[in-house]
Amino acid sequence: MKKENKRLQFAQKIGMTILLLLLIRFMSHIPVPGVKHSMFKLAVAGKGNGYFQLYDRLTGGSFSNMTIFGAGITPYITASIVVQLLGYTSKRLNQMYHEGEYGRRHMQKMTLLISCITSVIISFTASYTLYAQGYLNGKIYILFAGLTLMIGTLILIGIGKWIELRYFKNGISLVLFINIIASMPNDVLTIISLKKWETAILIAVILITLFVLLIMELIRKEIIVRESARVDQNEEVIKHFFIRLNMLNVMPIIFMSTILQLVQMLSLVGIKTQIFNTSKWFVSTKPIYIIGIIVYCAGIFLFGVMYSDIAFNPFTIAIDLKKKASYIPGVRLGNDTSKFLHSAKTGMMLLDSILLTLISIVPIAITSILGLSSLTMFGTSLVIVIGVLVETAYQIKAEVYGVRQEEKQWI
């Protein structure tokens, strides 16, 4: 009877999650009032808007259609990055993060607060920009459009957090995932409509990128840990955890994408930011655009190096091991353990940063040279899709077999 109840609960989890994700796709057709939708859609699809086309893919087409979810769930992701960076630089926030469940709840509340503020700023900035560019029917619609976009973002955050609370722990990622999947049919049609040699090149790049991403998700460095024998035990308990190659996930790319988004917003109100126009990086003969490429790649790489200490903090893990009376064979507790873990992490982190940089920049180069818009199947989108699929698969496996993932006990 208990086994049947567990199976039923598991089926309900999957069913309710799918229903909530389908609800997002259904609601994504609600238009923002006062917008000249056909004009704006043509503007987003036009040449020179490579980044906005990529952003449109991440919102499942809601941005170009300017519907209620046009601002996407980016404000929450941006807030999450900001809070994690603050936790890395602020001693008080760092202590709060390691205060257990109480501290983590406070960090989550802070993330939600900042995401609400960010959604207000992005939504009303977008609505004013729409008015300034002539895509609104009147000044009064600045308020209505801004409120609609803000409410849409808050709904997405609410659904994502509800999934995390009741069903799966990666609710926000699943919201982003369903939007990307929704755009893929259009990308398939785009690839099919190309010349044979162009189609062959894109398919080859997609397959290579998929292979690299799968390797990044599957490669892990195993660290063996021994627990000191307790009074009621005769032998030490041997456990292990893993250092994942893809420890950074998509965070460095999202960070630089957010920077590019802000830069593109500035360009819409008249501030010249041509060196960050991704559509001209690999086709323009002007050498100044090389600066944009260098800044973009360096930003992803350097943020990856910095973010690695948040994703996998050797010092914190060393403290946790000491508290649990556990140790790595052949390594002293405390500072020596921290140094050992840092050394084990460094090679994986550098390789991860380099691969993420290449995965992000190659699609921009290919689509620019072929004169195509940024395709969902490339770069950022593929990293998110593969990452979410693998993470969800682990959670489903843990549910089905009742097995806890050992690595998440330590990381």
GUVEXLUM-722000 format. One record per residue (C-alpha): residue in three letters; chain; y, x, z. Coordinates in nm, 3 decimals. Example, Ala and Ser with C-alpha at 12.3 -4.5 7.8 and 13.67 -1.06 7.14 Angstrom:
BEGIN
+------+-----+---------+---------+---------+
! type ! mol !      c2 !      c1 !      c3 !
+------+-----+---------+---------+---------+
!  ALA !   A !  -0.450 !   1.230 !   0.780 !
!  SER !   A !  -0.106 !   1.367 !   0.714 !
+------+-----+---------+---------+---------+
***
This chain:
BEGIN
+------+-----+---------+---------+---------+
! type ! mol !      c2 !      c1 !      c3 !
+------+-----+---------+---------+---------+
!  MET !   A !   0.000 !   0.000 !   0.000 !
!  LYS !   A !   0.241 !   0.279 !   0.090 !
!  LYS !   A !   0.157 !   0.461 !  -0.233 !
!  GLU !   A !   0.234 !   0.146 !  -0.434 !
!  ASN !   A !   0.565 !   0.100 !  -0.248 !
!  LYS !   A !   0.663 !   0.459 !  -0.327 !
!  ARG !   A !   0.580 !   0.411 !  -0.694 !
!  LEU !   A !   0.782 !   0.089 !  -0.699 !
!  GLN !   A !   1.079 !   0.260 !  -0.533 !
!  PHE !   A !   1.058 !   0.547 !  -0.781 !
!  ALA !   A !   1.047 !   0.303 !  -1.076 !
!  GLN !   A !   1.349 !   0.119 !  -0.929 !
!  LYS !   A !   1.540 !   0.447 !  -0.900 !
!  ILE !   A !   1.486 !   0.528 !  -1.266 !
!  GLY !   A !   1.551 !   0.169 !  -1.377 !
!  MET !   A !   1.877 !   0.131 !  -1.182 !
!  THR !   A !   2.003 !   0.471 !  -1.297 !
!  ILE !   A !   1.939 !   0.378 !  -1.663 !
!  LEU !   A !   2.111 !   0.040 !  -1.613 !
!  LEU !   A !   2.420 !   0.206 !  -1.461 !
!  LEU !   A !   2.439 !   0.457 !  -1.746 !
!  LEU !   A !   2.405 !   0.175 !  -2.002 !
!  LEU !   A !   2.682 !  -0.012 !  -1.817 !
!  ILE !   A !   2.908 !   0.290 !  -1.877 !
!  ARG !   A !   2.834 !   0.275 !  -2.251 !
!  PHE !   A !   2.900 !  -0.101 !  -2.254 !
!  MET !   A !   3.232 !  -0.069 !  -2.069 !
!  SER !   A !   3.339 !   0.222 !  -2.292 !
!  HIS !   A !   3.431 !  -0.036 !  -2.560 !
!  ILE !   A !   3.710 !  -0.189 !  -2.345 !
!  PRO !   A !   4.036 !  -0.080 !  -2.519 !
!  VAL !   A !   4.346 !   0.059 !  -2.350 !
!  PRO !   A !   4.626 !  -0.199 !  -2.398 !
!  GLY !   A !   4.922 !  -0.122 !  -2.625 !
!  VAL !   A !   4.767 !   0.172 !  -2.811 !
!  LYS !   A !   4.778 !   0.196 !  -3.192 !
!  HIS !   A !   4.408 !   0.272 !  -3.199 !
!  SER !   A !   4.355 !   0.332 !  -3.572 !
!  MET !   A !   4.650 !   0.575 !  -3.592 !
!  PHE !   A !   4.539 !   0.770 !  -3.285 !
!  LYS !   A !   4.179 !   0.793 !  -3.406 !
!  LEU !   A !   4.293 !   0.940 !  -3.738 !
!  ALA !   A !   4.514 !   1.190 !  -3.552 !
!  VAL !   A !   4.225 !   1.310 !  -3.332 !
!  ALA !   A !   3.996 !   1.341 !  -3.636 !
!  GLY !   A !   4.256 !   1.541 !  -3.829 !
!  LYS !   A !   4.241 !   1.913 !  -3.889 !
!  GLY !   A !   4.385 !   2.141 !  -3.623 !
!  ASN !   A !   4.257 !   1.927 !  -3.336 !
!  GLY !   A !   3.928 !   2.107 !  -3.275 !
!  TYR !   A !   3.956 !   2.100 !  -2.898 !
!  PHE !   A !   4.046 !   1.730 !  -2.882 !
!  GLN !   A !   3.745 !   1.655 !  -3.103 !
!  LEU !   A !   3.522 !   1.842 !  -2.857 !
!  TYR !   A !   3.685 !   1.655 !  -2.567 !
!  ASP !   A !   3.618 !   1.331 !  -2.753 !
!  ARG !   A !   3.249 !   1.418 !  -2.770 !
!  LEU !   A !   3.241 !   1.478 !  -2.392 !
!  THR !   A !   3.382 !   1.127 !  -2.339 !
!  GLY !   A !   3.132 !   0.969 !  -2.579 !
!  GLY !   A !   3.405 !   0.874 !  -2.828 !
!  SER !   A !   3.616 !   0.698 !  -2.565 !
!  PHE !   A !   3.904 !   0.943 !  -2.614 !
!  SER !   A !   3.948 !   0.894 !  -2.991 !
!  ASN !   A !   3.897 !   0.516 !  -2.956 !
!  MET !   A !   4.132 !   0.527 !  -2.654 !
!  THR !   A !   3.923 !   0.297 !  -2.438 !
!  ILE !   A !   3.911 !   0.259 !  -2.059 !
!  PHE !   A !   3.706 !   0.581 !  -2.019 !
!  GLY !   A !   3.937 !   0.785 !  -2.243 !
!  ALA !   A !   4.024 !   1.033 !  -1.967 !
!  GLY !   A !   3.653 !   1.088 !  -1.896 !
!  ILE !   A !   3.513 !   1.227 !  -1.573 !
!  THR !   A !   3.693 !   1.561 !  -1.619 !
!  PRO !   A !   3.932 !   1.498 !  -1.323 !
!  TYR !   A !   3.639 !   1.498 !  -1.079 !
!  ILE !   A !   3.483 !   1.810 !  -1.232 !
!  THR !   A !   3.823 !   1.984 !  -1.218 !
!  ALA !   A !   3.866 !   1.880 !  -0.853 !
!  SER !   A !   3.516 !   2.006 !  -0.772 !
!  ILE !   A !   3.598 !   2.347 !  -0.922 !
!  VAL !   A !   3.929 !   2.362 !  -0.732 !
!  VAL !   A !   3.764 !   2.277 !  -0.397 !
!  GLN !   A !   3.488 !   2.534 !  -0.452 !
!  LEU !   A !   3.745 !   2.801 !  -0.539 !
!  LEU !   A !   3.948 !   2.709 !  -0.229 !
!  GLY !   A !   3.630 !   2.735 !  -0.024 !
!  TYR !   A !   3.575 !   3.082 !  -0.169 !
!  THR !   A !   3.929 !   3.204 !  -0.090 !
!  SER !   A !   4.001 !   3.011 !   0.234 !
!  LYS !   A !   3.824 !   3.125 !   0.550 !
!  ARG !   A !   3.864 !   2.783 !   0.718 !
!  LEU !   A !   3.717 !   2.591 !   0.424 !
!  ASN !   A !   3.437 !   2.844 !   0.392 !
!  GLN !   A !   3.345 !   2.789 !   0.758 !
!  MET !   A !   3.363 !   2.412 !   0.707 !
!  TYR !   A !   3.123 !   2.435 !   0.414 !
!  HIS !   A !   2.866 !   2.609 !   0.635 !
!  GLU !   A !   2.902 !   2.367 !   0.929 !
!  GLY !   A !   2.611 !   2.166 !   0.796 !
!  GLU !   A !   2.626 !   1.801 !   0.693 !
!  TYR !   A !   2.951 !   1.736 !   0.880 !
!  GLY !   A !   3.135 !   2.014 !   0.694 !
!  ARG !   A !   2.992 !   1.917 !   0.356 !
!  ARG !   A !   3.107 !   1.558 !   0.402 !
!  HIS !   A !   3.461 !   1.679 !   0.464 !
!  MET !   A !   3.443 !   1.894 !   0.150 !
!  GLN !   A !   3.322 !   1.592 !  -0.049 !
!  LYS !   A !   3.609 !   1.380 !   0.085 !
!  MET !   A !   3.852 !   1.653 !  -0.018 !
!  THR !   A !   3.697 !   1.665 !  -0.366 !
!  LEU !   A !   3.731 !   1.287 !  -0.402 !
!  LEU !   A !   4.094 !   1.297 !  -0.283 !
!  ILE !   A !   4.188 !   1.574 !  -0.526 !
!  SER !   A !   4.000 !   1.400 !  -0.810 !
!  CYS !   A !   4.199 !   1.080 !  -0.744 !
!  ILE !   A !   4.527 !   1.275 !  -0.756 !
!  THR !   A !   4.413 !   1.460 !  -1.069 !
!  SER !   A !   4.310 !   1.134 !  -1.240 !
!  VAL !   A !   4.657 !   0.987 !  -1.175 !
!  ILE !   A !   4.828 !   1.297 !  -1.317 !
!  ILE !   A !   4.603 !   1.320 !  -1.627 !
!  SER !   A !   4.610 !   0.945 !  -1.698 !
!  PHE !   A !   4.987 !   0.901 !  -1.681 !
!  THR !   A !   5.051 !   1.231 !  -1.860 !
!  ALA !   A !   4.824 !   1.108 !  -2.140 !
!  SER !   A !   4.994 !   0.767 !  -2.155 !
!  TYR !   A !   5.341 !   0.926 !  -2.170 !
!  THR !   A !   5.223 !   1.166 !  -2.441 !
!  LEU !   A !   5.087 !   0.870 !  -2.639 !
!  TYR !   A !   5.429 !   0.705 !  -2.616 !
!  ALA !   A !   5.617 !   1.025 !  -2.707 !
!  GLN !   A !   5.397 !   1.070 !  -3.017 !
!  GLY !   A !   5.443 !   0.709 !  -3.129 !
!  TYR !   A !   5.092 !   0.583 !  -3.049 !
!  LEU !   A !   5.206 !   0.310 !  -2.805 !
!  ASN !   A !   5.360 !  -0.024 !  -2.905 !
!  GLY !   A !   5.636 !   0.004 !  -2.647 !
!  LYS !   A !   5.765 !   0.182 !  -2.336 !
!  ILE !   A !   5.622 !  -0.081 !  -2.102 !
!  TYR !   A !   5.271 !   0.019 !  -2.209 !
!  ILE !   A !   5.310 !   0.364 !  -2.049 !
!  LEU !   A !   5.235 !   0.196 !  -1.715 !
!  PHE !   A !   4.952 !  -0.024 !  -1.844 !
!  ALA !   A !   4.784 !   0.254 !  -2.041 !
!  GLY !   A !   4.811 !   0.497 !  -1.748 !
!  LEU !   A !   4.666 !   0.245 !  -1.502 !
!  THR !   A !   4.379 !   0.157 !  -1.737 !
!  LEU !   A !   4.282 !   0.523 !  -1.790 !
!  MET !   A !   4.308 !   0.594 !  -1.417 !
!  ILE !   A !   4.090 !   0.293 !  -1.326 !
!  GLY !   A !   3.837 !   0.400 !  -1.590 !
!  THR !   A !   3.810 !   0.749 !  -1.443 !
!  LEU !   A !   3.769 !   0.609 !  -1.090 !
!  ILE !   A !   3.492 !   0.375 !  -1.215 !
!  LEU !   A !   3.308 !   0.672 !  -1.370 !
!  ILE !   A !   3.341 !   0.871 !  -1.047 !
!  GLY !   A !   3.223 !   0.569 !  -0.846 !
!  ILE !   A !   2.914 !   0.517 !  -1.062 !
!  GLY !   A !   2.833 !   0.889 !  -1.056 !
!  LYS !   A !   2.862 !   0.911 !  -0.678 !
!  TRP !   A !   2.661 !   0.588 !  -0.633 !
!  ILE !   A !   2.377 !   0.738 !  -0.839 !
!  GLU !   A !   2.395 !   1.054 !  -0.625 !
!  LEU !   A !   2.389 !   0.852 !  -0.304 !
!  ARG !   A !   2.106 !   0.613 !  -0.393 !
!  TYR !   A !   1.899 !   0.757 !  -0.678 !
!  PHE !   A !   1.942 !   1.111 !  -0.817 !
!  LYS !   A !   2.149 !   1.398 !  -0.681 !
!  ASN !   A !   2.313 !   1.483 !  -1.015 !
!  GLY !   A !   2.491 !   1.153 !  -1.080 !
!  ILE !   A !   2.815 !   1.306 !  -1.209 !
!  SER !   A !   2.619 !   1.526 !  -1.451 !
!  LEU !   A !   2.423 !   1.222 !  -1.573 !
!  VAL !   A !   2.750 !   1.040 !  -1.651 !
!  LEU !   A !   2.862 !   1.335 !  -1.864 !
!  PHE !   A !   2.513 !   1.353 !  -2.016 !
!  ILE !   A !   2.507 !   0.990 !  -2.138 !
!  ASN !   A !   2.847 !   1.035 !  -2.305 !
!  ILE !   A !   2.731 !   1.342 !  -2.497 !
!  ILE !   A !   2.406 !   1.173 !  -2.604 !
!  ALA !   A !   2.607 !   0.875 !  -2.734 !
!  SER !   A !   2.793 !   1.103 !  -2.978 !
!  MET !   A !   2.488 !   1.281 !  -3.116 !
!  PRO !   A !   2.395 !   1.028 !  -3.391 !
!  ASN !   A !   2.733 !   1.087 !  -3.559 !
!  ASP !   A !   2.674 !   1.462 !  -3.545 !
!  VAL !   A !   2.332 !   1.425 !  -3.706 !
!  LEU !   A !   2.491 !   1.226 !  -3.991 !
!  THR !   A !   2.760 !   1.494 !  -4.027 !
!  ILE !   A !   2.500 !   1.770 !  -4.059 !
!  ILE !   A !   2.292 !   1.573 !  -4.309 !
!  SER !   A !   2.596 !   1.509 !  -4.529 !
!  LEU !   A !   2.674 !   1.881 !  -4.569 !
!  LYS !   A !   2.563 !   2.113 !  -4.845 !
!  LYS !   A !   2.206 !   2.239 !  -4.808 !
!  TRP !   A !   2.304 !   2.595 !  -4.716 !
!  GLU !   A !   2.560 !   2.471 !  -4.460 !
!  THR !   A !   2.301 !   2.237 !  -4.308 !
!  ALA !   A !   2.048 !   2.521 !  -4.292 !
!  ILE !   A !   2.298 !   2.748 !  -4.112 !
!  LEU !   A !   2.388 !   2.481 !  -3.855 !
!  ILE !   A !   2.026 !   2.387 !  -3.786 !
!  ALA !   A !   1.935 !   2.755 !  -3.742 !
!  VAL !   A !   2.226 !   2.809 !  -3.499 !
!  ILE !   A !   2.135 !   2.492 !  -3.306 !
!  LEU !   A !   1.769 !   2.596 !  -3.273 !
!  ILE !   A !   1.863 !   2.950 !  -3.164 !
!  THR !   A !   2.112 !   2.811 !  -2.911 !
!  LEU !   A !   1.851 !   2.567 !  -2.776 !
!  PHE !   A !   1.599 !   2.849 !  -2.740 !
!  VAL !   A !   1.848 !   3.070 !  -2.555 !
!  LEU !   A !   1.946 !   2.782 !  -2.322 !
!  LEU !   A !   1.584 !   2.702 !  -2.241 !
!  ILE !   A !   1.517 !   3.070 !  -2.167 !
!  MET !   A !   1.828 !   3.076 !  -1.942 !
!  GLU !   A !   1.701 !   2.772 !  -1.751 !
!  LEU !   A !   1.345 !   2.900 !  -1.712 !
!  ILE !   A !   1.400 !   3.270 !  -1.630 !
!  ARG !   A !   1.416 !   3.325 !  -1.253 !
!  LYS !   A !   1.387 !   3.624 !  -1.026 !
!  GLU !   A !   1.151 !   3.560 !  -0.737 !
!  ILE !   A !   1.244 !   3.678 !  -0.387 !
!  ILE !   A !   0.961 !   3.679 !  -0.131 !
!  VAL !   A !   1.053 !   3.582 !   0.224 !
!  ARG !   A !   0.840 !   3.610 !   0.539 !
!  GLU !   A !   0.893 !   3.394 !   0.846 !
!  SER !   A !   0.823 !   3.563 !   1.179 !
!  ALA !   A !   0.511 !   3.422 !   1.345 !
!  ARG !   A !   0.579 !   3.163 !   1.616 !
!  VAL !   A !   0.384 !   3.134 !   1.938 !
!  ASP !   A !   0.163 !   2.860 !   1.792 !
!  GLN !   A !   0.091 !   3.057 !   1.474 !
!  ASN !   A !  -0.145 !   3.350 !   1.423 !
!  GLU !   A !   0.002 !   3.471 !   1.094 !
!  GLU !   A !   0.342 !   3.498 !   0.932 !
!  VAL !   A !   0.441 !   3.228 !   0.685 !
!  ILE !   A !   0.519 !   3.356 !   0.334 !
!  LYS !   A !   0.781 !   3.166 !   0.136 !
!  HIS !   A !   0.993 !   3.241 !  -0.169 !
!  PHE !   A !   1.311 !   3.138 !  -0.347 !
!  PHE !   A !   1.449 !   3.211 !  -0.690 !
!  ILE !   A !   1.764 !   3.354 !  -0.842 !
!  ARG !   A !   1.815 !   3.153 !  -1.161 !
!  LEU !   A !   1.949 !   3.321 !  -1.473 !
!  ASN !   A !   2.162 !   3.013 !  -1.543 !
!  MET !   A !   2.310 !   3.014 !  -1.193 !
!  LEU !   A !   2.661 !   2.948 !  -1.330 !
!  ASN !   A !   2.553 !   2.639 !  -1.525 !
!  VAL !   A !   2.846 !   2.506 !  -1.731 !
!  MET !   A !   3.126 !   2.572 !  -1.478 !
!  PRO !   A !   3.293 !   2.873 !  -1.652 !
!  ILE !   A !   3.307 !   2.687 !  -1.985 !
!  ILE !   A !   3.444 !   2.370 !  -1.821 !
!  PHE !   A !   3.706 !   2.582 !  -1.643 !
!  MET !   A !   3.834 !   2.731 !  -1.969 !
!  SER !   A !   3.805 !   2.395 !  -2.146 !
!  THR !   A !   4.032 !   2.247 !  -1.878 !
!  ILE !   A !   4.283 !   2.528 !  -1.935 !
!  LEU !   A !   4.272 !   2.461 !  -2.311 !
!  GLN !   A !   4.322 !   2.089 !  -2.245 !
!  LEU !   A !   4.638 !   2.157 !  -2.046 !
!  VAL !   A !   4.762 !   2.396 !  -2.315 !
!  GLN !   A !   4.700 !   2.136 !  -2.588 !
!  MET !   A !   4.893 !   1.880 !  -2.382 !
!  LEU !   A !   5.188 !   2.120 !  -2.374 !
!  SER !   A !   5.171 !   2.160 !  -2.751 !
!  LEU !   A !   5.198 !   1.781 !  -2.796 !
!  VAL !   A !   5.535 !   1.775 !  -2.618 !
!  GLY !   A !   5.680 !   2.055 !  -2.831 !
!  ILE !   A !   5.586 !   2.375 !  -2.647 !
!  LYS !   A !   5.440 !   2.628 !  -2.891 !
!  THR !   A !   5.088 !   2.736 !  -2.795 !
!  GLN !   A !   4.946 !   2.819 !  -3.139 !
!  ILE !   A !   4.740 !   3.118 !  -3.026 !
!  PHE !   A !   4.514 !   2.875 !  -2.836 !
!  ASN !   A !   4.455 !   2.652 !  -3.138 !
!  THR !   A !   4.076 !   2.694 !  -3.169 !
!  SER !   A !   4.069 !   2.561 !  -3.526 !
!  LYS !   A !   4.266 !   2.867 !  -3.646 !
!  TRP !   A !   4.096 !   3.144 !  -3.447 !
!  PHE !   A !   3.846 !   3.243 !  -3.715 !
!  VAL !   A !   4.022 !   3.129 !  -4.034 !
!  SER !   A !   4.378 !   3.253 !  -3.994 !
!  THR !   A !   4.480 !   3.594 !  -4.133 !
!  LYS !   A !   4.740 !   3.635 !  -3.858 !
!  PRO !   A !   4.617 !   3.888 !  -3.597 !
!  ILE !   A !   4.799 !   3.704 !  -3.315 !
!  TYR !   A !   4.513 !   3.453 !  -3.295 !
!  ILE !   A !   4.283 !   3.733 !  -3.178 !
!  ILE !   A !   4.473 !   3.714 !  -2.847 !
!  GLY !   A !   4.357 !   3.353 !  -2.803 !
!  ILE !   A !   3.993 !   3.452 !  -2.867 !
!  ILE !   A !   4.015 !   3.744 !  -2.621 !
!  VAL !   A !   4.180 !   3.531 !  -2.349 !
!  TYR !   A !   3.921 !   3.254 !  -2.392 !
!  CYS !   A !   3.618 !   3.486 !  -2.379 !
!  ALA !   A !   3.762 !   3.696 !  -2.095 !
!  GLY !   A !   3.841 !   3.377 !  -1.898 !
!  ILE !   A !   3.482 !   3.250 !  -1.924 !
!  PHE !   A !   3.336 !   3.589 !  -1.833 !
!  LEU !   A !   3.569 !   3.664 !  -1.540 !
!  PHE !   A !   3.545 !   3.312 !  -1.397 !
!  GLY !   A !   3.166 !   3.343 !  -1.424 !
!  VAL !   A !   3.172 !   3.667 !  -1.225 !
!  MET !   A !   3.389 !   3.507 !  -0.956 !
!  TYR !   A !   3.200 !   3.176 !  -0.949 !
!  SER !   A !   2.865 !   3.354 !  -0.905 !
!  ASP !   A !   2.951 !   3.418 !  -0.539 !
!  ILE !   A !   2.990 !   3.042 !  -0.495 !
!  ALA !   A !   2.670 !   2.955 !  -0.682 !
!  PHE !   A !   2.471 !   3.226 !  -0.504 !
!  ASN !   A !   2.634 !   3.384 !  -0.199 !
!  PRO !   A !   2.424 !   3.681 !  -0.074 !
!  PHE !   A !   2.616 !   3.708 !   0.255 !
!  THR !   A !   2.558 !   3.341 !   0.345 !
!  ILE !   A !   2.190 !   3.352 !   0.251 !
!  ALA !   A !   2.144 !   3.670 !   0.460 !
!  ILE !   A !   2.293 !   3.490 !   0.762 !
!  ASP !   A !   2.070 !   3.185 !   0.706 !
!  LEU !   A !   1.761 !   3.404 !   0.683 !
!  LYS !   A !   1.852 !   3.577 !   1.009 !
!  LYS !   A !   1.904 !   3.242 !   1.185 !
!  LYS !   A !   1.563 !   3.123 !   1.068 !
!  ALA !   A !   1.397 !   3.447 !   1.185 !
!  SER !   A !   1.300 !   3.521 !   0.825 !
!  TYR !   A !   1.322 !   3.847 !   0.635 !
!  ILE !   A !   1.259 !   4.005 !   0.295 !
!  PRO !   A !   0.973 !   4.256 !   0.317 !
!  GLY !   A !   1.100 !   4.615 !   0.322 !
!  VAL !   A !   1.462 !   4.511 !   0.382 !
!  ARG !   A !   1.645 !   4.506 !   0.716 !
!  LEU !   A !   1.810 !   4.188 !   0.835 !
!  GLY !   A !   2.186 !   4.145 !   0.811 !
!  ASN !   A !   2.399 !   4.370 !   0.591 !
!  ASP !   A !   2.103 !   4.536 !   0.416 !
!  THR !   A !   1.966 !   4.193 !   0.313 !
!  SER !   A !   2.307 !   4.093 !   0.179 !
!  LYS !   A !   2.330 !   4.415 !  -0.027 !
!  PHE !   A !   1.975 !   4.368 !  -0.158 !
!  LEU !   A !   2.046 !   4.010 !  -0.270 !
!  HIS !   A !   2.379 !   4.112 !  -0.425 !
!  SER !   A !   2.205 !   4.385 !  -0.624 !
!  ALA !   A !   1.932 !   4.141 !  -0.735 !
!  LYS !   A !   2.195 !   3.887 !  -0.839 !
!  THR !   A !   2.434 !   4.117 !  -1.027 !
!  GLY !   A !   2.219 !   4.179 !  -1.337 !
!  MET !   A !   2.134 !   3.810 !  -1.374 !
!  MET !   A !   2.499 !   3.710 !  -1.329 !
!  LEU !   A !   2.633 !   3.954 !  -1.589 !
!  LEU !   A !   2.373 !   3.845 !  -1.846 !
!  ASP !   A !   2.445 !   3.479 !  -1.770 !
!  SER !   A !   2.822 !   3.530 !  -1.818 !
!  ILE !   A !   2.771 !   3.712 !  -2.150 !
!  LEU !   A !   2.532 !   3.447 !  -2.285 !
!  LEU !   A !   2.762 !   3.160 !  -2.179 !
!  THR !   A !   3.054 !   3.331 !  -2.352 !
!  LEU !   A !   2.854 !   3.369 !  -2.675 !
!  ILE !   A !   2.720 !   3.012 !  -2.659 !
!  SER !   A !   3.075 !   2.885 !  -2.621 !
!  ILE !   A !   3.247 !   3.097 !  -2.887 !
!  VAL !   A !   2.982 !   3.093 !  -3.165 !
!  PRO !   A !   3.010 !   2.713 !  -3.227 !
!  ILE !   A !   3.389 !   2.745 !  -3.255 !
!  ALA !   A !   3.345 !   3.025 !  -3.510 !
!  ILE !   A !   3.082 !   2.838 !  -3.716 !
!  THR !   A !   3.268 !   2.506 !  -3.725 !
!  SER !   A !   3.600 !   2.676 !  -3.806 !
!  ILE !   A !   3.456 !   2.878 !  -4.095 !
!  LEU !   A !   3.271 !   2.574 !  -4.237 !
!  GLY !   A !   3.576 !   2.351 !  -4.185 !
!  LEU !   A !   3.397 !   2.111 !  -3.950 !
!  SER !   A !   3.493 !   1.950 !  -3.620 !
!  SER !   A !   3.334 !   2.074 !  -3.298 !
!  LEU !   A !   2.984 !   1.925 !  -3.294 !
!  THR !   A !   2.830 !   1.778 !  -2.982 !
!  MET !   A !   2.511 !   1.977 !  -3.031 !
!  PHE !   A !   2.694 !   2.307 !  -2.985 !
!  GLY !   A !   2.818 !   2.513 !  -2.694 !
!  THR !   A !   2.938 !   2.323 !  -2.393 !
!  SER !   A !   2.751 !   2.006 !  -2.483 !
!  LEU !   A !   2.417 !   2.182 !  -2.522 !
!  VAL !   A !   2.459 !   2.366 !  -2.192 !
!  ILE !   A !   2.525 !   2.035 !  -2.014 !
!  VAL !   A !   2.242 !   1.846 !  -2.188 !
!  ILE !   A !   1.977 !   2.112 !  -2.123 !
!  GLY !   A !   2.101 !   2.174 !  -1.767 !
!  VAL !   A !   2.094 !   1.803 !  -1.676 !
!  LEU !   A !   1.752 !   1.749 !  -1.835 !
!  VAL !   A !   1.598 !   2.042 !  -1.645 !
!  GLU !   A !   1.763 !   1.947 !  -1.314 !
!  THR !   A !   1.656 !   1.581 !  -1.348 !
!  ALA !   A !   1.302 !   1.688 !  -1.443 !
!  TYR !   A !   1.278 !   1.891 !  -1.119 !
!  GLN !   A !   1.393 !   1.590 !  -0.917 !
!  ILE !   A !   1.144 !   1.360 !  -1.086 !
!  LYS !   A !   0.867 !   1.613 !  -1.028 !
!  ALA !   A !   0.964 !   1.634 !  -0.660 !
!  GLU !   A !   0.956 !   1.254 !  -0.636 !
!  VAL !   A !   0.623 !   1.219 !  -0.814 !
!  TYR !   A !   0.438 !   1.489 !  -0.625 !
!  GLY !   A !   0.637 !   1.476 !  -0.302 !
!  VAL !   A !   0.719 !   1.844 !  -0.333 !
!  ARG !   A !   1.045 !   1.992 !  -0.217 !
!  GLN !   A !   1.199 !   2.263 !  -0.432 !
!  GLU !   A !   1.176 !   2.580 !  -0.226 !
!  GLU !   A !   1.477 !   2.746 !  -0.387 !
!  LYS !   A !   1.713 !   2.466 !  -0.278 !
!  GLN !   A !   1.622 !   2.526 !   0.087 !
!  TRP !   A !   1.799 !   2.858 !   0.068 !
!  ILE !   A !   2.066 !   2.826 !  -0.200 !
+------+-----+---------+---------+---------+
***
